[in-house]
Amino acid sequence: MKKYIVYKRISETKGQILRHGNCQDCTFKRQAKEGEFVISGTANDVTQKVIFDGLDENGKPINPRVIDKTVEEMKISNLRLPIIEIPEEQKPANITKGQWQQVLNRLAALDEKVK
């Protein structure tokens, strides 16, 4: 097994970590999709980023490596999306199968009364 880090280039010298994990050696290069790059190692996408020394003639990063983000970078990348409040009547209800059967029985009884 091999540890990998997949990142995308966001500038001429920086990359954003997209995912990381373990894979078999034979699937290492296939971890990166189009527009992404893969290197071996471990990383924390919240606290770290990839930097490199520019791009080669094929547009691939030269000497990519993982470093810690600055405090400002972590604050920017970890901004939370606003929480959308769902009205109580629109929230899903969790009921047991027994409760659902009671609802169905009541509907069936009402249906009989209507007929």
Secondary structure, DSSP 8 states (H G I E B T S, - for coil): -EEEEEEEE-SSSEEEEEEEEEE-GGGSGGGS-TTEEEEES---TTTEEEE-S-B-TTS-BSS-EEEE--HHHHHHHT---------GGGS-----HHHHHHHHHHHHHHHHHH-
